[in-house]
Amino acid sequence: MKPHAPLTRIRLGLAALALSGLMFAIGILLRGEVDMSNPEVFIRGAASPMFVPAWTIILAGVVLNLHGTFALYRYLTYKAESLTAFLALVLRVTGIALVLPLFGFFLVSIPVIANLYHQGNQGVIAIVEANLTRGLGMVVLGVGGTASMIGVTLFGIAIWRHGKLPKWTGVLFPLSLPLLAFPLTFATE
């Protein structure tokens, strides 16, 4: 193996991290506003022709973000171990792992539920409520979002301490996730 091969993989992973942010932005713009507190509004949004392509892009962005998270950890620990970076990695990967199935549910099941709803099956509202507005989905999203927020905050601290990356990246990186993990409005996403 070439001596620079690990650095090339790290750089590719960091590029994947940046690309995932772009994919989130594109997916959110295509998807449009999502109101998970109102199942009927959420289902109407899922009937949009852009819903599936948008969630496909978002889901691909999550996978690239996962790869980029490992690359960021490896970059920060390439020459010296960092407990902060390790804890950041564990929490960030846990957060991504928790929200990934929910995003898959959005991509695969919600369009089918929306189609059944538009065919007059009002009972499907209970499925959305059980998974999103009052159910386990919101708990998983909350726990996953919180773990991810703590993880990116720890990554920000590790970046700040590392010294090779600009200090502003240690501030900007943690600020990116709260707006995605707990969207207050479409504009904040």
VMD Tcl script that builds the backbone (N, CA, C; Angstrom):
set m [mol new atoms 567]
animate dup $m
set s [atomselect $m all]
$s set {name element resname resid chain x y z} {
  {N N MET 1 A 0.844 -1.175 0.000}
  {CA C MET 1 A 0.000 0.000 0.000}
  {C C MET 1 A 0.892 1.243 0.000}
  {N N LYS 2 A 0.487 2.236 -0.775}
  {CA C LYS 2 A 1.247 3.475 -0.845}
  {C C LYS 2 A 1.153 4.212 0.490}
  {N N PRO 3 A 2.209 4.936 0.877}
  {CA C PRO 3 A 2.181 5.634 2.171}
  {C C PRO 3 A 1.125 6.741 2.232}
  {N N HIS 4 A 0.712 7.291 1.109}
  {CA C HIS 4 A -0.259 8.382 1.112}
  {C C HIS 4 A -1.705 7.895 0.946}
  {N N ALA 5 A -1.887 6.600 0.786}
  {CA C ALA 5 A -3.227 6.058 0.570}
  {C C ALA 5 A -4.194 6.380 1.712}
  {N N PRO 6 A -3.796 6.263 3.000}
  {CA C PRO 6 A -4.737 6.626 4.066}
  {C C PRO 6 A -5.144 8.095 4.009}
  {N N LEU 7 A -4.206 8.973 3.677}
  {CA C LEU 7 A -4.542 10.399 3.586}
  {C C LEU 7 A -5.510 10.666 2.441}
  {N N THR 8 A -5.359 9.946 1.346}
  {CA C THR 8 A -6.282 10.100 0.222}
  {C C THR 8 A -7.685 9.668 0.625}
  {N N ARG 9 A -7.785 8.562 1.334}
  {CA C ARG 9 A -9.106 8.097 1.788}
  {C C ARG 9 A -9.713 9.084 2.779}
  {N N ILE 10 A -8.884 9.657 3.639}
  {CA C ILE 10 A -9.387 10.650 4.592}
  {C C ILE 10 A -9.911 11.868 3.837}
  {N N ARG 11 A -9.155 12.322 2.851}
  {CA C ARG 11 A -9.596 13.481 2.055}
  {C C ARG 11 A -10.901 13.187 1.321}
  {N N LEU 12 A -11.010 11.992 0.769}
  {CA C LEU 12 A -12.261 11.619 0.088}
  {C C LEU 12 A -13.428 11.594 1.073}
  {N N GLY 13 A -13.173 11.097 2.272}
  {CA C GLY 13 A -14.213 11.083 3.300}
  {C C GLY 13 A -14.622 12.476 3.715}
  {N N LEU 14 A -13.659 13.378 3.842}
  {CA C LEU 14 A -13.986 14.761 4.191}
  {C C LEU 14 A -14.756 15.438 3.063}
  {N N ALA 15 A -14.422 15.089 1.816}
  {CA C ALA 15 A -15.192 15.603 0.677}
  {C C ALA 15 A -16.627 15.061 0.731}
  {N N ALA 16 A -16.769 13.797 1.142}
  {CA C ALA 16 A -18.109 13.210 1.287}
  {C C ALA 16 A -18.897 13.946 2.362}
  {N N LEU 17 A -18.236 14.370 3.425}
  {CA C LEU 17 A -18.899 15.126 4.487}
  {C C LEU 17 A -19.432 16.450 3.943}
  {N N ALA 18 A -18.620 17.140 3.161}
  {CA C ALA 18 A -19.055 18.403 2.560}
  {C C ALA 18 A -20.186 18.158 1.554}
  {N N LEU 19 A -20.056 17.114 0.750}
  {CA C LEU 19 A -21.086 16.791 -0.242}
  {C C LEU 19 A -22.414 16.444 0.433}
  {N N SER 20 A -22.339 15.794 1.590}
  {CA C SER 20 A -23.581 15.443 2.296}
  {C C SER 20 A -24.346 16.698 2.693}
  {N N GLY 21 A -23.649 17.738 3.094}
  {CA C GLY 21 A -24.318 18.994 3.435}
  {C C GLY 21 A -25.033 19.582 2.234}
  {N N LEU 22 A -24.391 19.524 1.076}
  {CA C LEU 22 A -25.017 20.010 -0.153}
  {C C LEU 22 A -26.246 19.171 -0.498}
  {N N MET 23 A -26.131 17.852 -0.310}
  {CA C MET 23 A -27.262 16.967 -0.604}
  {C C MET 23 A -28.428 17.230 0.342}
  {N N PHE 24 A -28.137 17.490 1.626}
  {CA C PHE 24 A -29.209 17.846 2.562}
  {C C PHE 24 A -29.925 19.096 2.080}
  {N N ALA 25 A -29.163 20.104 1.681}
  {CA C ALA 25 A -29.761 21.362 1.234}
  {C C ALA 25 A -30.636 21.150 -0.009}
  {N N ILE 26 A -30.135 20.414 -0.977}
  {CA C ILE 26 A -30.904 20.153 -2.197}
  {C C ILE 26 A -32.157 19.342 -1.866}
  {N N GLY 27 A -31.991 18.295 -1.059}
  {CA C GLY 27 A -33.143 17.453 -0.695}
  {C C GLY 27 A -34.210 18.232 0.043}
  {N N ILE 28 A -33.806 19.100 0.954}
  {CA C ILE 28 A -34.775 19.894 1.719}
  {C C ILE 28 A -35.507 20.867 0.803}
  {N N LEU 29 A -34.782 21.483 -0.125}
  {CA C LEU 29 A -35.436 22.401 -1.062}
  {C C LEU 29 A -36.430 21.667 -1.961}
  {N N LEU 30 A -36.052 20.489 -2.435}
  {CA C LEU 30 A -36.955 19.704 -3.291}
  {C C LEU 30 A -38.154 19.174 -2.513}
  {N N ARG 31 A -37.907 18.740 -1.297}
  {CA C ARG 31 A -38.952 18.141 -0.459}
  {C C ARG 31 A -40.008 19.154 -0.067}
  {N N GLY 32 A -39.578 20.359 0.227}
  {CA C GLY 32 A -40.509 21.379 0.693}
  {C C GLY 32 A -40.716 21.258 2.193}
  {N N GLU 33 A -41.631 22.056 2.685}
  {CA C GLU 33 A -41.886 22.111 4.118}
  {C C GLU 33 A -42.550 20.826 4.607}
  {N N VAL 34 A -42.133 20.379 5.775}
  {CA C VAL 34 A -42.692 19.175 6.392}
  {C C VAL 34 A -43.245 19.566 7.758}
  {N N ASP 35 A -44.493 19.190 8.000}
  {CA C ASP 35 A -45.111 19.460 9.301}
  {C C ASP 35 A -45.419 18.120 9.955}
  {N N MET 36 A -44.501 17.648 10.809}
  {CA C MET 36 A -44.694 16.343 11.431}
  {C C MET 36 A -45.683 16.398 12.590}
  {N N SER 37 A -46.119 17.593 12.978}
  {CA C SER 37 A -47.097 17.690 14.056}
  {C C SER 37 A -48.517 17.497 13.543}
  {N N ASN 38 A -48.700 17.570 12.239}
  {CA C ASN 38 A -50.024 17.407 11.641}
  {C C ASN 38 A -49.948 16.307 10.582}
  {N N PRO 39 A -50.442 15.099 10.898}
  {CA C PRO 39 A -50.309 13.972 9.963}
  {C C PRO 39 A -50.953 14.220 8.602}
  {N N GLU 40 A -52.088 14.918 8.570}
  {CA C GLU 40 A -52.756 15.149 7.280}
  {C C GLU 40 A -51.932 16.074 6.387}
  {N N VAL 41 A -51.353 17.100 6.971}
  {CA C VAL 41 A -50.501 18.008 6.201}
  {C C VAL 41 A -49.253 17.264 5.729}
  {N N PHE 42 A -48.689 16.433 6.592}
  {CA C PHE 42 A -47.510 15.655 6.230}
  {C C PHE 42 A -47.822 14.718 5.061}
  {N N ILE 43 A -48.979 14.059 5.117}
  {CA C ILE 43 A -49.374 13.138 4.042}
  {C C ILE 43 A -49.607 13.894 2.735}
  {N N ARG 44 A -50.223 15.067 2.815}
  {CA C ARG 44 A -50.420 15.864 1.594}
  {C C ARG 44 A -49.069 16.237 0.980}
  {N N GLY 45 A -48.098 16.579 1.821}
  {CA C GLY 45 A -46.762 16.886 1.318}
  {C C GLY 45 A -46.095 15.683 0.681}
  {N N ALA 46 A -46.390 14.502 1.209}
  {CA C ALA 46 A -45.797 13.269 0.675}
  {C C ALA 46 A -46.359 12.911 -0.694}
  {N N ALA 47 A -47.498 13.480 -1.043}
  {CA C ALA 47 A -48.089 13.221 -2.351}
  {C C ALA 47 A -47.404 14.029 -3.452}
  {N N SER 48 A -46.548 14.953 -3.071}
  {CA C SER 48 A -45.823 15.763 -4.042}
  {C C SER 48 A -44.920 14.874 -4.894}
  {N N PRO 49 A -44.799 15.176 -6.185}
  {CA C PRO 49 A -43.918 14.358 -7.033}
  {C C PRO 49 A -42.441 14.481 -6.661}
  {N N MET 50 A -42.078 15.485 -5.889}
  {CA C MET 50 A -40.682 15.673 -5.503}
  {C C MET 50 A -40.337 15.009 -4.173}
  {N N PHE 51 A -41.333 14.461 -3.478}
  {CA C PHE 51 A -41.102 13.894 -2.152}
  {C C PHE 51 A -40.111 12.727 -2.191}
  {N N VAL 52 A -40.337 11.764 -3.053}
  {CA C VAL 52 A -39.451 10.588 -3.124}
  {C C VAL 52 A -38.052 10.956 -3.620}
  {N N PRO 53 A -37.917 11.727 -4.709}
  {CA C PRO 53 A -36.553 12.104 -5.097}
  {C C PRO 53 A -35.820 12.900 -4.004}
  {N N ALA 54 A -36.558 13.775 -3.307}
  {CA C ALA 54 A -35.943 14.572 -2.248}
  {C C ALA 54 A -35.448 13.693 -1.111}
  {N N TRP 55 A -36.289 12.760 -0.654}
  {CA C TRP 55 A -35.868 11.895 0.445}
  {C C TRP 55 A -34.793 10.910 0.012}
  {N N THR 56 A -34.742 10.569 -1.274}
  {CA C THR 56 A -33.652 9.730 -1.784}
  {C C THR 56 A -32.334 10.485 -1.672}
  {N N ILE 57 A -32.344 11.756 -2.038}
  {CA C ILE 57 A -31.139 12.589 -1.946}
  {C C ILE 57 A -30.743 12.774 -0.480}
  {N N ILE 58 A -31.723 13.034 0.375}
  {CA C ILE 58 A -31.437 13.215 1.801}
  {C C ILE 58 A -30.848 11.941 2.400}
  {N N LEU 59 A -31.444 10.803 2.067}
  {CA C LEU 59 A -30.949 9.528 2.601}
  {C C LEU 59 A -29.525 9.240 2.117}
  {N N ALA 60 A -29.253 9.523 0.847}
  {CA C ALA 60 A -27.884 9.361 0.331}
  {C C ALA 60 A -26.939 10.319 1.050}
  {N N GLY 61 A -27.420 11.515 1.353}
  {CA C GLY 61 A -26.621 12.477 2.111}
  {C C GLY 61 A -26.293 11.975 3.503}
  {N N VAL 62 A -27.243 11.284 4.133}
  {CA C VAL 62 A -27.002 10.728 5.470}
  {C C VAL 62 A -25.906 9.661 5.401}
  {N N VAL 63 A -25.955 8.825 4.382}
  {CA C VAL 63 A -24.933 7.784 4.236}
  {C C VAL 63 A -23.558 8.418 3.997}
  {N N LEU 64 A -23.499 9.437 3.144}
  {CA C LEU 64 A -22.226 10.130 2.921}
  {C C LEU 64 A -21.756 10.829 4.193}
  {N N ASN 65 A -22.704 11.348 4.974}
  {CA C ASN 65 A -22.361 12.001 6.231}
  {C C ASN 65 A -21.741 11.000 7.195}
  {N N LEU 66 A -22.261 9.801 7.196}
  {CA C LEU 66 A -21.709 8.746 8.047}
  {C C LEU 66 A -20.263 8.455 7.647}
  {N N HIS 67 A -20.031 8.302 6.358}
  {CA C HIS 67 A -18.669 8.064 5.869}
  {C C HIS 67 A -17.769 9.252 6.220}
  {N N GLY 68 A -18.267 10.450 6.028}
  {CA C GLY 68 A -17.497 11.647 6.351}
  {C C GLY 68 A -17.189 11.778 7.827}
  {N N THR 69 A -18.104 11.306 8.670}
  {CA C THR 69 A -17.880 11.335 10.113}
  {C C THR 69 A -16.685 10.461 10.489}
  {N N PHE 70 A -16.603 9.289 9.896}
  {CA C PHE 70 A -15.445 8.419 10.147}
  {C C PHE 70 A -14.156 9.076 9.642}
  {N N ALA 71 A -14.233 9.738 8.488}
  {CA C ALA 71 A -13.043 10.396 7.942}
  {C C ALA 71 A -12.604 11.561 8.833}
  {N N LEU 72 A -13.560 12.328 9.348}
  {CA C LEU 72 A -13.218 13.435 10.233}
  {C C LEU 72 A -12.545 12.909 11.499}
  {N N TYR 73 A -13.087 11.839 12.048}
  {CA C TYR 73 A -12.455 11.228 13.225}
  {C C TYR 73 A -11.026 10.800 12.901}
  {N N ARG 74 A -10.865 10.144 11.771}
  {CA C ARG 74 A -9.525 9.653 11.394}
  {C C ARG 74 A -8.559 10.815 11.172}
  {N N TYR 75 A -9.061 11.896 10.580}
  {CA C TYR 75 A -8.216 13.074 10.372}
  {C C TYR 75 A -7.761 13.656 11.709}
  {N N LEU 76 A -8.718 13.759 12.635}
  {CA C LEU 76 A -8.401 14.366 13.932}
  {C C LEU 76 A -7.502 13.480 14.801}
  {N N THR 77 A -7.470 12.188 14.525}
  {CA C THR 77 A -6.672 11.264 15.347}
  {C C THR 77 A -5.536 10.624 14.548}
  {N N TYR 78 A -5.183 11.193 13.420}
  {CA C TYR 78 A -4.166 10.591 12.547}
  {C C TYR 78 A -2.809 10.495 13.230}
  {N N LYS 79 A -2.444 11.519 13.980}
  {CA C LYS 79 A -1.130 11.513 14.641}
  {C C LYS 79 A -1.223 11.304 16.139}
  {N N ALA 80 A -2.350 11.616 16.741}
  {CA C ALA 80 A -2.495 11.469 18.196}
  {C C ALA 80 A -3.951 11.160 18.521}
  {N N GLU 81 A -4.141 10.278 19.468}
  {CA C GLU 81 A -5.497 9.929 19.901}
  {C C GLU 81 A -6.168 11.119 20.584}
  {N N SER 82 A -7.488 11.113 20.518}
  {CA C SER 82 A -8.271 12.175 21.149}
  {C C SER 82 A -9.540 11.553 21.710}
  {N N LEU 83 A -9.689 11.577 23.011}
  {CA C LEU 83 A -10.894 11.053 23.643}
  {C C LEU 83 A -12.117 11.855 23.205}
  {N N THR 84 A -11.952 13.160 23.069}
  {CA C THR 84 A -13.069 14.014 22.632}
  {C C THR 84 A -13.541 13.596 21.244}
  {N N ALA 85 A -12.611 13.385 20.321}
  {CA C ALA 85 A -12.966 12.962 18.967}
  {C C ALA 85 A -13.615 11.577 18.976}
  {N N PHE 86 A -13.120 10.686 19.839}
  {CA C PHE 86 A -13.701 9.346 19.925}
  {C C PHE 86 A -15.151 9.408 20.421}
  {N N LEU 87 A -15.386 10.172 21.483}
  {CA C LEU 87 A -16.763 10.323 21.991}
  {C C LEU 87 A -17.656 10.979 20.945}
  {N N ALA 88 A -17.099 11.945 20.217}
  {CA C ALA 88 A -17.856 12.590 19.142}
  {C C ALA 88 A -18.264 11.565 18.086}
  {N N LEU 89 A -17.321 10.711 17.706}
  {CA C LEU 89 A -17.601 9.673 16.715}
  {C C LEU 89 A -18.705 8.740 17.198}
  {N N VAL 90 A -18.596 8.266 18.410}
  {CA C VAL 90 A -19.583 7.320 18.951}
  {C C VAL 90 A -20.978 7.947 18.971}
  {N N LEU 91 A -21.076 9.174 19.478}
  {CA C LEU 91 A -22.389 9.819 19.563}
  {C C LEU 91 A -22.948 10.171 18.191}
  {N N ARG 92 A -22.103 10.637 17.297}
  {CA C ARG 92 A -22.571 11.015 15.956}
  {C C ARG 92 A -23.043 9.785 15.186}
  {N N VAL 93 A -22.279 8.704 15.246}
  {CA C VAL 93 A -22.689 7.482 14.544}
  {C C VAL 93 A -23.970 6.926 15.162}
  {N N THR 94 A -24.090 6.985 16.482}
  {CA C THR 94 A -25.314 6.543 17.145}
  {C C THR 94 A -26.511 7.371 16.672}
  {N N GLY 95 A -26.329 8.679 16.608}
  {CA C GLY 95 A -27.405 9.552 16.152}
  {C C GLY 95 A -27.826 9.253 14.730}
  {N N ILE 96 A -26.854 9.079 13.847}
  {CA C ILE 96 A -27.168 8.755 12.450}
  {C C ILE 96 A -27.867 7.405 12.369}
  {N N ALA 97 A -27.372 6.419 13.107}
  {CA C ALA 97 A -27.975 5.081 13.078}
  {C C ALA 97 A -29.424 5.107 13.564}
  {N N LEU 98 A -29.722 5.967 14.507}
  {CA C LEU 98 A -31.091 6.037 15.019}
  {C C LEU 98 A -32.054 6.698 14.035}
  {N N VAL 99 A -31.611 7.717 13.308}
  {CA C VAL 99 A -32.536 8.405 12.404}
  {C C VAL 99 A -32.614 7.756 11.021}
  {N N LEU 100 A -31.645 6.948 10.676}
  {CA C LEU 100 A -31.627 6.324 9.349}
  {C C LEU 100 A -32.884 5.502 9.054}
  {N N PRO 101 A -33.354 4.644 9.963}
  {CA C PRO 101 A -34.585 3.900 9.666}
  {C C PRO 101 A -35.819 4.807 9.509}
  {N N LEU 102 A -35.870 5.872 10.288}
  {CA C LEU 102 A -36.996 6.800 10.170}
  {C C LEU 102 A -36.980 7.486 8.807}
  {N N PHE 103 A -35.808 7.882 8.336}
  {CA C PHE 103 A -35.714 8.496 7.018}
  {C C PHE 103 A -36.071 7.480 5.928}
  {N N GLY 104 A -35.699 6.224 6.138}
  {CA C GLY 104 A -36.113 5.169 5.206}
  {C C GLY 104 A -37.621 5.007 5.191}
  {N N PHE 105 A -38.254 5.127 6.351}
  {CA C PHE 105 A -39.719 5.086 6.448}
  {C C PHE 105 A -40.328 6.234 5.649}
  {N N PHE 106 A -39.722 7.421 5.754}
  {CA C PHE 106 A -40.212 8.570 4.979}
  {C C PHE 106 A -40.130 8.276 3.485}
  {N N LEU 107 A -39.018 7.695 3.055}
  {CA C LEU 107 A -38.795 7.442 1.638}
  {C C LEU 107 A -39.689 6.332 1.091}
  {N N VAL 108 A -39.826 5.238 1.827}
  {CA C VAL 108 A -40.496 4.052 1.299}
  {C C VAL 108 A -41.981 3.992 1.667}
  {N N SER 109 A -42.295 4.206 2.931}
  {CA C SER 109 A -43.663 3.959 3.398}
  {C C SER 109 A -44.598 5.155 3.291}
  {N N ILE 110 A -44.101 6.336 3.559}
  {CA C ILE 110 A -44.979 7.506 3.566}
  {C C ILE 110 A -45.633 7.747 2.200}
  {N N PRO 111 A -44.938 7.612 1.059}
  {CA C PRO 111 A -45.632 7.788 -0.219}
  {C C PRO 111 A -46.768 6.768 -0.435}
  {N N VAL 112 A -46.573 5.544 0.034}
  {CA C VAL 112 A -47.630 4.529 -0.071}
  {C C VAL 112 A -48.808 4.918 0.816}
  {N N ILE 113 A -48.504 5.369 2.024}
  {CA C ILE 113 A -49.552 5.815 2.947}
  {C C ILE 113 A -50.305 7.002 2.346}
  {N N ALA 114 A -49.571 7.929 1.726}
  {CA C ALA 114 A -50.209 9.097 1.096}
  {C C ALA 114 A -51.133 8.665 -0.028}
  {N N ASN 115 A -50.702 7.687 -0.800}
  {CA C ASN 115 A -51.541 7.180 -1.896}
  {C C ASN 115 A -52.817 6.550 -1.349}
  {N N LEU 116 A -52.699 5.746 -0.302}
  {CA C LEU 116 A -53.884 5.136 0.315}
  {C C LEU 116 A -54.814 6.211 0.895}
  {N N TYR 117 A -54.242 7.240 1.483}
  {CA C TYR 117 A -55.040 8.335 2.048}
  {C C TYR 117 A -55.831 9.045 0.955}
  {N N HIS 118 A -55.181 9.291 -0.171}
  {CA C HIS 118 A -55.855 9.981 -1.274}
  {C C HIS 118 A -56.886 9.098 -1.969}
  {N N GLN 119 A -56.823 7.787 -1.738}
  {CA C GLN 119 A -57.838 6.871 -2.255}
  {C C GLN 119 A -59.014 6.747 -1.296}
  {N N GLY 120 A -58.955 7.486 -0.183}
  {CA C GLY 120 A -60.066 7.512 0.756}
  {C C GLY 120 A -59.869 6.704 2.025}
  {N N ASN 121 A -58.735 6.093 2.203}
  {CA C ASN 121 A -58.478 5.304 3.406}
  {C C ASN 121 A -57.997 6.232 4.524}
  {N N GLN 122 A -58.925 6.670 5.356}
  {CA C GLN 122 A -58.605 7.597 6.434}
  {C C GLN 122 A -57.868 6.922 7.589}
  {N N GLY 123 A -57.912 5.610 7.644}
  {CA C GLY 123 A -57.270 4.868 8.726}
  {C C GLY 123 A -55.757 4.955 8.716}
  {N N VAL 124 A -55.181 5.324 7.579}
  {CA C VAL 124 A -53.721 5.395 7.506}
  {C C VAL 124 A -53.168 6.564 8.330}
  {N N ILE 125 A -54.025 7.498 8.689}
  {CA C ILE 125 A -53.595 8.613 9.542}
  {C C ILE 125 A -53.036 8.049 10.859}
  {N N ALA 126 A -53.649 6.976 11.358}
  {CA C ALA 126 A -53.194 6.366 12.617}
  {C C ALA 126 A -51.759 5.854 12.495}
  {N N ILE 127 A -51.376 5.365 11.319}
  {CA C ILE 127 A -50.005 4.886 11.113}
  {C C ILE 127 A -49.027 6.041 11.222}
  {N N VAL 128 A -49.370 7.143 10.592}
  {CA C VAL 128 A -48.494 8.313 10.635}
  {C C VAL 128 A -48.422 8.854 12.057}
  {N N GLU 129 A -49.559 8.939 12.724}
  {CA C GLU 129 A -49.564 9.428 14.111}
  {C C GLU 129 A -48.736 8.525 15.019}
  {N N ALA 130 A -48.865 7.221 14.846}
  {CA C ALA 130 A -48.147 6.271 15.700}
  {C C ALA 130 A -46.644 6.330 15.474}
  {N N ASN 131 A -46.233 6.707 14.274}
  {CA C ASN 131 A -44.806 6.724 13.965}
  {C C ASN 131 A -44.167 8.100 14.043}
  {N N LEU 132 A -44.958 9.138 13.911}
  {CA C LEU 132 A -44.358 10.459 13.823}
  {C C LEU 132 A -44.805 11.422 14.914}
  {N N THR 133 A -46.077 11.709 14.950}
  {CA C THR 133 A -46.514 12.808 15.809}
  {C C THR 133 A -46.548 12.449 17.286}
  {N N ARG 134 A -46.891 11.233 17.612}
  {CA C ARG 134 A -46.986 10.850 19.023}
  {C C ARG 134 A -46.196 9.599 19.349}
  {N N GLY 135 A -45.634 8.993 18.359}
  {CA C GLY 135 A -45.092 7.663 18.575}
  {C C GLY 135 A -43.595 7.578 18.719}
  {N N LEU 136 A -43.152 6.371 18.539}
  {CA C LEU 136 A -41.753 6.019 18.710}
  {C C LEU 136 A -40.850 6.796 17.754}
  {N N GLY 137 A -41.368 7.123 16.577}
  {CA C GLY 137 A -40.571 7.868 15.610}
  {C C GLY 137 A -40.063 9.184 16.160}
  {N N MET 138 A -40.909 9.897 16.889}
  {CA C MET 138 A -40.493 11.175 17.470}
  {C C MET 138 A -39.476 10.956 18.589}
  {N N VAL 139 A -39.643 9.888 19.347}
  {CA C VAL 139 A -38.677 9.580 20.404}
  {C C VAL 139 A -37.319 9.259 19.781}
  {N N VAL 140 A -37.334 8.421 18.752}
  {CA C VAL 140 A -36.091 8.045 18.081}
  {C C VAL 140 A -35.447 9.269 17.433}
  {N N LEU 141 A -36.256 10.099 16.799}
  {CA C LEU 141 A -35.732 11.315 16.179}
  {C C LEU 141 A -35.134 12.241 17.240}
  {N N GLY 142 A -35.796 12.361 18.375}
  {CA C GLY 142 A -35.285 13.205 19.459}
  {C C GLY 142 A -33.987 12.683 20.047}
  {N N VAL 143 A -33.945 11.385 20.323}
  {CA C VAL 143 A -32.723 10.793 20.900}
  {C C VAL 143 A -31.587 10.839 19.875}
  {N N GLY 144 A -31.901 10.467 18.635}
  {CA C GLY 144 A -30.876 10.502 17.582}
  {C C GLY 144 A -30.377 11.909 17.324}
  {N N GLY 145 A -31.298 12.866 17.288}
  {CA C GLY 145 A -30.896 14.257 17.081}
  {C C GLY 145 A -30.050 14.785 18.221}
  {N N THR 146 A -30.423 14.427 19.441}
  {CA C THR 146 A -29.648 14.874 20.608}
  {C C THR 146 A -28.257 14.257 20.610}
  {N N ALA 147 A -28.165 12.952 20.343}
  {CA C ALA 147 A -26.850 12.287 20.281}
  {C C ALA 147 A -25.987 12.921 19.191}
  {N N SER 148 A -26.603 13.203 18.042}
  {CA C SER 148 A -25.858 13.824 16.947}
  {C C SER 148 A -25.398 15.227 17.314}
  {N N MET 149 A -26.260 15.992 17.978}
  {CA C MET 149 A -25.877 17.355 18.363}
  {C C MET 149 A -24.714 17.352 19.352}
  {N N ILE 150 A -24.773 16.455 20.306}
  {CA C ILE 150 A -23.656 16.358 21.256}
  {C C ILE 150 A -22.398 15.911 20.517}
  {N N GLY 151 A -22.551 14.956 19.600}
  {CA C GLY 151 A -21.408 14.471 18.819}
  {C C GLY 151 A -20.770 15.558 17.977}
  {N N VAL 152 A -21.578 16.349 17.262}
  {CA C VAL 152 A -20.968 17.401 16.431}
  {C C VAL 152 A -20.378 18.515 17.300}
  {N N THR 153 A -20.960 18.738 18.466}
  {CA C THR 153 A -20.377 19.721 19.387}
  {C C THR 153 A -19.005 19.247 19.854}
  {N N LEU 154 A -18.920 17.969 20.197}
  {CA C LEU 154 A -17.616 17.412 20.595}
  {C C LEU 154 A -16.630 17.432 19.429}
  {N N PHE 155 A -17.125 17.183 18.217}
  {CA C PHE 155 A -16.245 17.304 17.053}
  {C C PHE 155 A -15.752 18.742 16.910}
  {N N GLY 156 A -16.630 19.703 17.158}
  {CA C GLY 156 A -16.217 21.102 17.108}
  {C C GLY 156 A -15.111 21.400 18.101}
  {N N ILE 157 A -15.236 20.870 19.300}
  {CA C ILE 157 A -14.200 21.046 20.325}
  {C C ILE 157 A -12.901 20.374 19.875}
  {N N ALA 158 A -13.025 19.164 19.324}
  {CA C ALA 158 A -11.826 18.449 18.857}
  {C C ALA 158 A -11.162 19.190 17.696}
  {N N ILE 159 A -11.962 19.756 16.801}
  {CA C ILE 159 A -11.406 20.540 15.690}
  {C C ILE 159 A -10.680 21.767 16.229}
  {N N TRP 160 A -11.295 22.445 17.178}
  {CA C TRP 160 A -10.707 23.643 17.774}
  {C C TRP 160 A -9.348 23.315 18.409}
  {N N ARG 161 A -9.300 22.192 19.129}
  {CA C ARG 161 A -8.074 21.802 19.824}
  {C C ARG 161 A -7.008 21.254 18.882}
  {N N HIS 162 A -7.443 20.695 17.752}
  {CA C HIS 162 A -6.524 20.021 16.843}
  {C C HIS 162 A -5.461 20.963 16.302}
  {N N GLY 163 A -5.867 22.136 15.893}
  {CA C GLY 163 A -4.914 23.143 15.466}
  {C C GLY 163 A -4.608 23.203 13.984}
  {N N LYS 164 A -4.868 22.143 13.234}
  {CA C LYS 164 A -4.556 22.168 11.799}
  {C C LYS 164 A -5.701 22.745 10.974}
  {N N LEU 165 A -6.904 22.542 11.408}
  {CA C LEU 165 A -8.053 23.127 10.717}
  {C C LEU 165 A -8.294 24.523 11.269}
  {N N PRO 166 A -8.860 25.401 10.445}
  {CA C PRO 166 A -9.162 26.743 10.959}
  {C C PRO 166 A -10.135 26.660 12.141}
  {N N LYS 167 A -9.928 27.508 13.122}
  {CA C LYS 167 A -10.761 27.479 14.327}
  {C C LYS 167 A -12.229 27.746 14.009}
  {N N TRP 168 A -12.509 28.543 12.969}
  {CA C TRP 168 A -13.900 28.829 12.647}
  {C C TRP 168 A -14.662 27.567 12.247}
  {N N THR 169 A -13.965 26.552 11.711}
  {CA C THR 169 A -14.661 25.305 11.384}
  {C C THR 169 A -15.112 24.580 12.645}
  {N N GLY 170 A -14.358 24.759 13.722}
  {CA C GLY 170 A -14.755 24.173 15.006}
  {C C GLY 170 A -15.990 24.824 15.577}
  {N N VAL 171 A -16.292 26.033 15.145}
  {CA C VAL 171 A -17.509 26.736 15.575}
  {C C VAL 171 A -18.651 26.457 14.597}
  {N N LEU 172 A -18.357 26.521 13.310}
  {CA C LEU 172 A -19.391 26.373 12.291}
  {C C LEU 172 A -19.958 24.951 12.225}
  {N N PHE 173 A -19.091 23.960 12.363}
  {CA C PHE 173 A -19.543 22.564 12.247}
  {C C PHE 173 A -20.652 22.229 13.247}
  {N N PRO 174 A -20.503 22.547 14.532}
  {CA C PRO 174 A -21.587 22.229 15.471}
  {C C PRO 174 A -22.871 23.040 15.230}
  {N N LEU 175 A -22.749 24.201 14.626}
  {CA C LEU 175 A -23.942 25.013 14.375}
  {C C LEU 175 A -24.806 24.463 13.237}
  {N N SER 176 A -24.226 23.616 12.401}
  {CA C SER 176 A -24.965 23.111 11.246}
  {C C SER 176 A -26.051 22.117 11.618}
  {N N LEU 177 A -25.847 21.334 12.643}
  {CA C LEU 177 A -26.781 20.246 12.936}
  {C C LEU 177 A -28.052 20.643 13.674}
  {N N PRO 178 A -28.027 21.532 14.643}
  {CA C PRO 178 A -29.279 21.810 15.350}
  {C C PRO 178 A -30.410 22.249 14.418}
  {N N LEU 179 A -30.056 22.950 13.359}
  {CA C LEU 179 A -31.090 23.399 12.427}
  {C C LEU 179 A -31.673 22.237 11.635}
  {N N LEU 180 A -30.880 21.195 11.395}
  {CA C LEU 180 A -31.384 20.022 10.687}
  {C C LEU 180 A -32.043 19.021 11.624}
  {N N ALA 181 A -31.492 18.843 12.813}
  {CA C ALA 181 A -32.004 17.832 13.738}
  {C C ALA 181 A -33.357 18.220 14.303}
  {N N PHE 182 A -33.544 19.478 14.592}
  {CA C PHE 182 A -34.810 19.953 15.150}
  {C C PHE 182 A -35.284 21.154 14.352}
  {N N PRO 183 A -35.789 20.903 13.134}
  {CA C PRO 183 A -36.185 22.029 12.294}
  {C C PRO 183 A -37.358 22.793 12.905}
  {N N LEU 184 A -37.150 24.067 13.111}
  {CA C LEU 184 A -38.213 24.916 13.638}
  {C C LEU 184 A -39.122 25.376 12.507}
  {N N THR 185 A -38.501 25.744 11.415}
  {CA C THR 185 A -39.262 26.154 10.234}
  {C C THR 185 A -38.495 25.676 9.007}
  {N N PHE 186 A -39.138 25.741 7.890}
  {CA C PHE 186 A -38.485 25.381 6.628}
  {C C PHE 186 A -37.285 26.291 6.385}
  {N N ALA 187 A -37.392 27.560 6.750}
  {CA C ALA 187 A -36.315 28.516 6.521}
  {C C ALA 187 A -35.068 28.163 7.333}
  {N N THR 188 A -35.230 27.696 8.575}
  {CA C THR 188 A -34.048 27.374 9.381}
  {C C THR 188 A -33.338 26.142 8.864}
  {N N GLU 189 A -34.090 25.212 8.266}
  {CA C GLU 189 A -33.419 24.044 7.692}
  {C C GLU 189 A -32.478 24.487 6.604}
}
mol reanalyze $m
mol bondsrecalc $m
mol representation Tube
mol addrep $m
